[in-house]
Structure formats: C-alpha cells, structure tokens
Amino acid sequence: MDAALFDKLGLDPKAPVLQCEDLCISYYTRAGEIPAVMDFNLTVGANEAIGLVGESGCGKSTVALAIMQYMGKNGAITGGAVRFFGRDMTSMSELELRALRGSLISMVYQEPMSSLNPAMKIGAQLCEVPMIHEGLSRDQAKERVLEMLAAVRLPDPKRIFNAYPHQISGGQQQRVVIAMALLSGPKLMLLDEPTTALDVTVEAGIVELIKDIAKEFGTSLIYISHNLGLILNTCDKISVLYSGKTVEHGSVRDVFDEMRHPYTRGLFNSIPLPGADKNARPLIPIKGQMPLPTERPAGCTFGPRCDYFEEGLCNDPAPLKVSPVDAKGSHVVRCRRWDAIDWEAARPRRRQAEPPKIGAQVLEIDHMKKYYEIKDRSLMALIRGKASRYVKANEDIDFDAHAGETVAIVGESGCGKSTLAKVLLGLETATEGRVMLGDLDISNIPVRRRAPNEIGALQIIFQNPFETLNPAHTVGSQIARVIRKFGVASDPEEVRERVLKLLDTVRLPREFYERKPRQLSGGQKQRVGIARAFAGEPKVVVADEPVSALDVSVQAAVTQLLMDIQREQKTTVLFISHDLSVVRYLADRVVVMYLGHIVEQGSVEQVYAPPYHPYTEALLSAVPIADTSVKKRRIVLEGELPSALNPPKGCPFCTRCPRVIAGLCDVEEPPLKTLADGHQVLCHLEDQVFEEMEPVIALAEGYSG
C-alpha cells in the first residue's frame, strides 16, 4: 500500500521523512499579519524521535498544524518549505493531503475526546481509517482494529470495540486515539502533549507504549511537550522554541548536559529535580513573560528576560542566526553571547530561606469515611436483597495537619483525593468519623450551614485558573467580594487597600485591579486565584493541582509564591497532586492514597526513600526526571484502577501489585505498619522485605541537581 501511495503522491522513499526549511508561519487578524513562527528548520530521519519544547505561545503546536496543513482560514505558511519524503506539502492539492493524513502522517492531540465522536462506538470510528485509506472491507477493518487495540495493551479489545468513549477511562481513551493514529502504519506521528492530563502511572505506560509501537511500525515521532523528563525518556533530539524561533537544537544528551542558551538553562532551573529543596535550593523562575507576537523586541527576543543581556549587542536589530556549538554542527544555538558565558561559573543565585516553623495542630481527620449510596430499583436487585450498593470513595482516612505545614495528598485519579477535599469544604458530608478544624467538627456541616468565618477558614485553589474567575467582573471586585463576605473588612477604602496589598503579595501590578480575566495570562489568572483564596485569611488552603496546567517557568513562580504567602500567614496547605516531582519539592509530609485508602504516609524524606509501600514505589518509578545522571528502576503498573463500587477483597492494591503474596494479599485486609516515627504503610509485606528494598531513584554521590 505504501509503495503505491508513494508513487501516487510523488514521494521519494530515500529522502528524509520530514524537512522544514526556513519555515515561516503567520496568522491574519484585524490588526494585520502576525508572524507566529520564523525561520524554523528541522529534519526528521527514519525511526527518529524529536522533541519540541518551550513555553505556551512559543509556536510548538503551530509547527505541528503547519506540518499537517491544518492552518485554518486565517493561518498560512508565508515562507520556506515543509517537505515530506522530498515533496513540498504546500504544493499538494486538498485531495493529495487527504490521502496523506491518517495514512502516512497522523496526529495525537492532548485531549483524546477532541478526536473521538461521543455518539459513535469506538470500533465504528476506528474502522473508518483502514476502510477509507486502504479500501478494506468492514470485516477486514474490524480484524485490523482488534489487533491494534490489543497492540496498545487495552484490556478486552472486544469490549472496547463495542464501547462508547464515555464508557472507558481517560488513559484508555488516549490509547484508543494512539491506536487510531497507528492503524495505517504512518511514517510520521505528531504527538501534541499526549499525556499532560493523565496520571503519572498511566503516563509511564503510554510513553513506553509509544516507544515500543513506533519501533515496531518504523514510525518517526515529533513529540510536543513542556515536560523535559518525558522528552529525555522518548526522544533522540530536541528543539527548544522561544517566541516563534528555535533557540537551541541538538541531541537530547548534548542539550541536557551542555545547554548553551540562557532560555534553555532557565527552563531547567524551573524544574524540581531530585536535588531541589524549597528552603536551601529553591527553584528559579524565568523573570518576566514571553512577549506578544506584536511586541517582540529588536534583536534577541529573549533579551528582556536574560541574565546575560548586553546592551548594543543582544538588541542589535541585525538578523540573529544560529551558531554551531560543536565541530559537527549537530548542536546549534541562536545567541550572540553563548561562547562568552562561563557556563560552569554561571550557577543560578538561589534565594535561600529558613525552613518554616511548624505550629500547633489545625486540622485533624479522624477515621473519616465517605460512601455514596447507589440504589438499584430493578426486580432482580430486590429479589437478591441488593437494592443498595455503596461506592467507598474514602475509607478510614486518618491524618492531621499543623499551622505552616504543607501536606501533600497524592495518588491516581479515582483514589479519593477530590472526595476528601469536598468533605473538607462542606460540598459533601462524611459518612463516619470526624473532621476537626480547631475545636469544631465540620464533618457533617454542609457549606450552606457553615458560618462565613467557617467558610473563610477553609479555602481552595482550583486546578484550572481559566474556569474559576467570573469573566464579567474585574479582578479587584472578585477579590474584594471575598474580603467582605468573610468579614475581614467592610469599609470600601480598607477593602480596596487590602486587595491592592494582595496584588502586591502575588506580584501582580496594581493596575490589574480594573482588568477582566480575559486580559490575563494563565499564570496571572492562577495568581489571582491564589490571592482570592488567601483574601479571607484562611487557616487551611486546599490546593487542588494548582500548577499542573501551567508552563514549568510559571509553575516555579507560582509554587514560590505559594510558599512565601504560607510563611507569612502561617497557613496550612493541603496540596493535592499527581506530580511527585513538585510534591517532593513543596511538601513537608506526604499522604499516599489508593482506592479510597491511605496506603502510606510520612515525611517527604521517609516516603521518597526506601522502604516504600509497593504502590508508592510504582509512583516514584513513573516520575519522569529531566536529568541524564539520574538512574531509575522501571516499574510499570499493569491493569486499571479497580472500581470503588466493587473493590477487591483483601488489600485494595492486590490486583496490580508487583509484590503481591497470593493467598494472603487477595484474601485478608493488610495491617497498618509503623516503619519509623510518623511513617506508616498499609501492607502485608514482611519487615525483612522492607529492609531489603532498593531505591527507585538512584542519585550519584554528591548529586545536587
């Protein structure tokens, strides 16, 4: 099939899979032409994987859309060429592009449901690919689809084939989309943040899957991500983009170990590597923001944010070309000063801080349970006496938190983290147990019955800053409402002054008081969300994945901001996350949840070093680390998280545990063991097994990150 299609489209099988030569892309708006990507060069060879990284707005996705020729009505390639096996794609007709897309080139998007029709069964959607591109019959297509669903390691391919998209999990949806992209054996696959919204364990499985499948089918990959750890695990080469231009390109090893552009160094300084410490070695966010395409400075576009900026040289308006870093010319950088910087001496100046003083106990969760009743009115259920069943969302939750302390709650989606947050906030009430906020038991007080000061004492920072602000109200009015509502102040002048001071605290200009949310970037909106959460002077703030949707540079700034406010106000922070790298950096103590149970808890030092609960061990193995010197044991969990409606007997983790003891773990509930002071695990393993555990993440002697 490939040979015939190559002949039909005039493709040269001996040419590189993809060549972007001096590619320029623009969008046309009422304000005129806006250049989005300029002078982009990239060559992708057979079986090669190349990563595109950079902050939001740098042009990564625009490049991918240009390769697919999906520019829309207001986008266009204004210069250069995109050659696929030697043929310039800009010269192809719409009919030729249709023959190409889905057969020789395919794309996997960040959100799987954007590629799946919710009204069609999965099998019917997937069968369309080989039927349209290869002319297969429905029976032949079905056989091919079932083989591919098995190849992407989906359990029970026949069930998935006959299911609708909403009937499978997010990780399974993403595997279906990958299967769809691979059905016709493409020569090039573009992956645009394909694992951002997934749990680390699911992410690890999908990354391994992509590598294995690409090798099996001989597919070249372009991997778009802001996760540098994933790029290290998946790619051969890397291109770093900034404001529409490539600022550094080379092999993954060269760029990771010998980075030569200040922006690349800034990205790495923003990542919580194992050696990072929020007090002794805090992260360093990149100052300022990426310029809008209409406001790019002359010369180097990174100049206003660069620590090595030199007046008259860096802002020289003459075209800034790439320079070879090595003799082979395989590692290049777009910087006029790269060879004048002493990279060994150019260690970042980190603002050290005293460890926060942990105060008195503020929150105590005492053997709390939360069950949801599901009633079955069918005749068979009534005959069997099973008219009511229960979803055990939280089972025997027991921990406390102190003033000024950050307690992280980690685990996969469906483990009960968000249910716990809902009970704390009064959106749900507990089935059993107590939730003590100071001397008050709030476990059975819904939010509508809580006094304003009780609501103000426990606030939340949501994951998505885009959906938590009212687009019709100004930033200042939304923060001011919290101050008035919770009785912090009522005088208009005092309220305004408090809002302005909060804007100062979250490092936003005071003129933002009058701005609407649409005028703010994602990172700025999250800062407003933090200001609003702290406006009521809370005792406890629940931070629900507050940085997962942000670029690494913005993420570093927001986490630093969160810690600074916490130090100042002595607030307790419950940090809900599936990103164990951020948790290791930010938290004082860690609570690991699985299927409604706490399977391990202790200090960061205890939880991140052996001995571990087997689930924690697997979570740590799944964390992508952007450092070539760090060695990591590979543990990929098989299977899916069981249903909380029908949990397994014995240990909740027994169906996926690599250390399961047959006849014990799957029969008896595990005991709660104390391994050290404050370090507890819910596990059947013998003490000797814990003592002999090897570290999952091995650091070289003297490692500092």
Secondary structure in CASP SS format (residue, H / E / C, confidence):
PFRMAT SS
TARGET T0000
AUTHOR 0000-0000-0000
METHOD secondary structure of the structure
MODEL  1
M C 1.00
D H 1.00
A H 1.00
A H 1.00
L H 1.00
F H 1.00
D H 1.00
K H 1.00
L H 1.00
G C 1.00
L C 1.00
D C 1.00
P C 1.00
K C 1.00
A C 1.00
P C 1.00
V C 1.00
L E 1.00
Q E 1.00
C E 1.00
E E 1.00
D E 1.00
L E 1.00
C E 1.00
I E 1.00
S E 1.00
Y E 1.00
Y E 1.00
T E 1.00
R C 1.00
A C 1.00
G E 1.00
E E 1.00
I E 1.00
P E 1.00
A E 1.00
V E 1.00
M E 1.00
D E 1.00
F E 1.00
N E 1.00
L E 1.00
T E 1.00
V E 1.00
G C 1.00
A C 1.00
N C 1.00
E C 1.00
A E 1.00
I E 1.00
G E 1.00
L E 1.00
V E 1.00
G C 1.00
E C 1.00
S C 1.00
G C 1.00
C C 1.00
G C 1.00
K H 1.00
S H 1.00
T H 1.00
V H 1.00
A H 1.00
L H 1.00
A H 1.00
I H 1.00
M H 1.00
Q C 1.00
Y C 1.00
M C 1.00
G C 1.00
K C 1.00
N C 1.00
G E 1.00
A E 1.00
I E 1.00
T E 1.00
G E 1.00
G E 1.00
A E 1.00
V E 1.00
R E 1.00
F E 1.00
F C 1.00
G C 1.00
R E 1.00
D E 1.00
M H 1.00
T H 1.00
S H 1.00
M C 1.00
S C 1.00
E H 1.00
L H 1.00
E H 1.00
L H 1.00
R H 1.00
A H 1.00
L H 1.00
R E 1.00
G C 1.00
S C 1.00
L C 1.00
I E 1.00
S E 1.00
M E 1.00
V E 1.00
Y C 1.00
Q C 1.00
E C 1.00
P H 1.00
M H 1.00
S H 1.00
S C 1.00
L C 1.00
N C 1.00
P C 1.00
A C 1.00
M C 1.00
K C 1.00
I H 1.00
G H 1.00
A H 1.00
Q H 1.00
L H 1.00
C H 1.00
E H 1.00
V H 1.00
P H 1.00
M H 1.00
I H 1.00
H H 1.00
E H 1.00
G C 1.00
L C 1.00
S C 1.00
R H 1.00
D H 1.00
Q H 1.00
A H 1.00
K H 1.00
E H 1.00
R H 1.00
V H 1.00
L H 1.00
E H 1.00
M H 1.00
L H 1.00
A H 1.00
A H 1.00
V C 1.00
R C 1.00
L C 1.00
P C 1.00
D C 1.00
P H 1.00
K H 1.00
R H 1.00
I H 1.00
F H 1.00
N C 1.00
A C 1.00
Y C 1.00
P H 1.00
H H 1.00
Q H 1.00
I C 1.00
S C 1.00
G H 1.00
G H 1.00
Q H 1.00
Q H 1.00
Q H 1.00
R H 1.00
V H 1.00
V H 1.00
I H 1.00
A H 1.00
M H 1.00
A H 1.00
L H 1.00
L C 1.00
S C 1.00
G C 1.00
P C 1.00
K C 1.00
L E 1.00
M E 1.00
L E 1.00
L E 1.00
D E 1.00
E C 1.00
P C 1.00
T C 1.00
T C 1.00
A C 1.00
L C 1.00
D C 1.00
V H 1.00
T H 1.00
V H 1.00
E H 1.00
A H 1.00
G H 1.00
I H 1.00
V H 1.00
E H 1.00
L H 1.00
I H 1.00
K H 1.00
D H 1.00
I H 1.00
A H 1.00
K H 1.00
E H 1.00
F H 1.00
G C 1.00
T C 1.00
S E 1.00
L E 1.00
I E 1.00
Y E 1.00
I E 1.00
S C 1.00
H C 1.00
N C 1.00
L H 1.00
G H 1.00
L H 1.00
I H 1.00
L H 1.00
N H 1.00
T H 1.00
C C 1.00
D C 1.00
K E 1.00
I E 1.00
S E 1.00
V E 1.00
L E 1.00
Y E 1.00
S C 1.00
G C 1.00
K E 1.00
T E 1.00
V E 1.00
E E 1.00
H E 1.00
G E 1.00
S E 1.00
V H 1.00
R H 1.00
D H 1.00
V H 1.00
F H 1.00
D H 1.00
E C 1.00
M C 1.00
R C 1.00
H C 1.00
P H 1.00
Y H 1.00
T H 1.00
R H 1.00
G H 1.00
L H 1.00
F H 1.00
N H 1.00
S C 1.00
I C 1.00
P C 1.00
L C 1.00
P C 1.00
G C 1.00
A C 1.00
D E 1.00
K C 1.00
N C 1.00
A C 1.00
R E 1.00
P C 1.00
L C 1.00
I C 1.00
P C 1.00
I C 1.00
K C 1.00
G C 1.00
Q C 1.00
M C 1.00
P C 1.00
L C 1.00
P H 1.00
T H 1.00
E H 1.00
R C 1.00
P C 1.00
A C 1.00
G C 1.00
C C 1.00
T C 1.00
F C 1.00
G H 1.00
P H 1.00
R H 1.00
C C 1.00
D C 1.00
Y C 1.00
F C 1.00
E C 1.00
E C 1.00
G C 1.00
L C 1.00
C C 1.00
N C 1.00
D C 1.00
P C 1.00
A C 1.00
P C 1.00
L C 1.00
K C 1.00
V C 1.00
S E 1.00
P E 1.00
V C 1.00
D C 1.00
A C 1.00
K C 1.00
G C 1.00
S C 1.00
H C 1.00
V E 1.00
V E 1.00
R C 1.00
C C 1.00
R C 1.00
R C 1.00
W C 1.00
D C 1.00
A C 1.00
I C 1.00
D C 1.00
W C 1.00
E C 1.00
A C 1.00
A C 1.00
R C 1.00
P C 1.00
R C 1.00
R C 1.00
R C 1.00
Q C 1.00
A C 1.00
E C 1.00
P C 1.00
P C 1.00
K C 1.00
I C 1.00
G C 1.00
A C 1.00
Q E 1.00
V E 1.00
L E 1.00
E E 1.00
I E 1.00
D E 1.00
H E 1.00
M E 1.00
K E 1.00
K E 1.00
Y E 1.00
Y E 1.00
E E 1.00
I E 1.00
K E 1.00
D C 1.00
R C 1.00
S C 1.00
L H 1.00
M H 1.00
A H 1.00
L H 1.00
I H 1.00
R H 1.00
G C 1.00
K C 1.00
A C 1.00
S E 1.00
R E 1.00
Y E 1.00
V E 1.00
K E 1.00
A E 1.00
N E 1.00
E E 1.00
D E 1.00
I E 1.00
D E 1.00
F E 1.00
D E 1.00
A E 1.00
H E 1.00
A C 1.00
G C 1.00
E C 1.00
T E 1.00
V E 1.00
A E 1.00
I E 1.00
V E 1.00
G C 1.00
E C 1.00
S C 1.00
G C 1.00
C C 1.00
G C 1.00
K H 1.00
S H 1.00
T H 1.00
L H 1.00
A H 1.00
K H 1.00
V H 1.00
L H 1.00
L H 1.00
G C 1.00
L C 1.00
E C 1.00
T C 1.00
A C 1.00
T C 1.00
E E 1.00
G E 1.00
R E 1.00
V E 1.00
M E 1.00
L E 1.00
G C 1.00
D C 1.00
L E 1.00
D E 1.00
I C 1.00
S C 1.00
N C 1.00
I C 1.00
P C 1.00
V H 1.00
R H 1.00
R H 1.00
R C 1.00
A C 1.00
P H 1.00
N H 1.00
E H 1.00
I H 1.00
G H 1.00
A C 1.00
L E 1.00
Q E 1.00
I E 1.00
I E 1.00
F C 1.00
Q C 1.00
N C 1.00
P C 1.00
F C 1.00
E C 1.00
T C 1.00
L C 1.00
N C 1.00
P C 1.00
A C 1.00
H C 1.00
T C 1.00
V H 1.00
G H 1.00
S H 1.00
Q H 1.00
I H 1.00
A H 1.00
R H 1.00
V H 1.00
I H 1.00
R H 1.00
K H 1.00
F C 1.00
G C 1.00
V C 1.00
A C 1.00
S C 1.00
D C 1.00
P H 1.00
E H 1.00
E H 1.00
V H 1.00
R H 1.00
E H 1.00
R H 1.00
V H 1.00
L H 1.00
K H 1.00
L H 1.00
L H 1.00
D H 1.00
T H 1.00
V C 1.00
R C 1.00
L C 1.00
P C 1.00
R H 1.00
E H 1.00
F H 1.00
Y H 1.00
E H 1.00
R C 1.00
K C 1.00
P H 1.00
R H 1.00
Q H 1.00
L C 1.00
S C 1.00
G H 1.00
G H 1.00
Q H 1.00
K H 1.00
Q H 1.00
R H 1.00
V H 1.00
G H 1.00
I H 1.00
A H 1.00
R H 1.00
A H 1.00
F H 1.00
A H 1.00
G C 1.00
E C 1.00
P C 1.00
K C 1.00
V E 1.00
V E 1.00
V E 1.00
A E 1.00
D E 1.00
E C 1.00
P C 1.00
V C 1.00
S C 1.00
A C 1.00
L C 1.00
D C 1.00
V H 1.00
S H 1.00
V H 1.00
Q H 1.00
A H 1.00
A H 1.00
V H 1.00
T H 1.00
Q H 1.00
L H 1.00
L H 1.00
M H 1.00
D H 1.00
I H 1.00
Q H 1.00
R H 1.00
E H 1.00
Q H 1.00
K C 1.00
T C 1.00
T E 1.00
V E 1.00
L E 1.00
F E 1.00
I E 1.00
S E 1.00
H C 1.00
D C 1.00
L H 1.00
S H 1.00
V H 1.00
V H 1.00
R H 1.00
Y H 1.00
L H 1.00
A C 1.00
D C 1.00
R E 1.00
V E 1.00
V E 1.00
V E 1.00
M E 1.00
Y E 1.00
L C 1.00
G C 1.00
H E 1.00
I E 1.00
V E 1.00
E E 1.00
Q E 1.00
G E 1.00
S E 1.00
V H 1.00
E H 1.00
Q H 1.00
V H 1.00
Y C 1.00
A C 1.00
P C 1.00
P C 1.00
Y C 1.00
H C 1.00
P H 1.00
Y H 1.00
T H 1.00
E H 1.00
A H 1.00
L H 1.00
L H 1.00
S H 1.00
A H 1.00
V C 1.00
P C 1.00
I C 1.00
A C 1.00
D C 1.00
T C 1.00
S C 1.00
V C 1.00
K E 1.00
K E 1.00
R C 1.00
R C 1.00
I C 1.00
V C 1.00
L C 1.00
E C 1.00
G C 1.00
E C 1.00
L C 1.00
P C 1.00
S C 1.00
A C 1.00
L C 1.00
N C 1.00
P C 1.00
P C 1.00
K C 1.00
G C 1.00
C C 1.00
P C 1.00
F C 1.00
C C 1.00
T C 1.00
R C 1.00
C C 1.00
P C 1.00
R C 1.00
V C 1.00
I C 1.00
A C 1.00
G C 1.00
L C 1.00
C C 1.00
D C 1.00
V C 1.00
E C 1.00
E C 1.00
P C 1.00
P C 1.00
L E 1.00
K E 1.00
T E 1.00
L E 1.00
A E 1.00
D C 1.00
G C 1.00
H E 1.00
Q E 1.00
V E 1.00
L E 1.00
C C 1.00
H C 1.00
L C 1.00
E C 1.00
D H 1.00
Q H 1.00
V H 1.00
F H 1.00
E H 1.00
E C 1.00
M C 1.00
E C 1.00
P C 1.00
V C 1.00
I E 1.00
A E 1.00
L C 1.00
A C 1.00
E C 1.00
G C 1.00
Y C 1.00
S C 1.00
G C 1.00
END
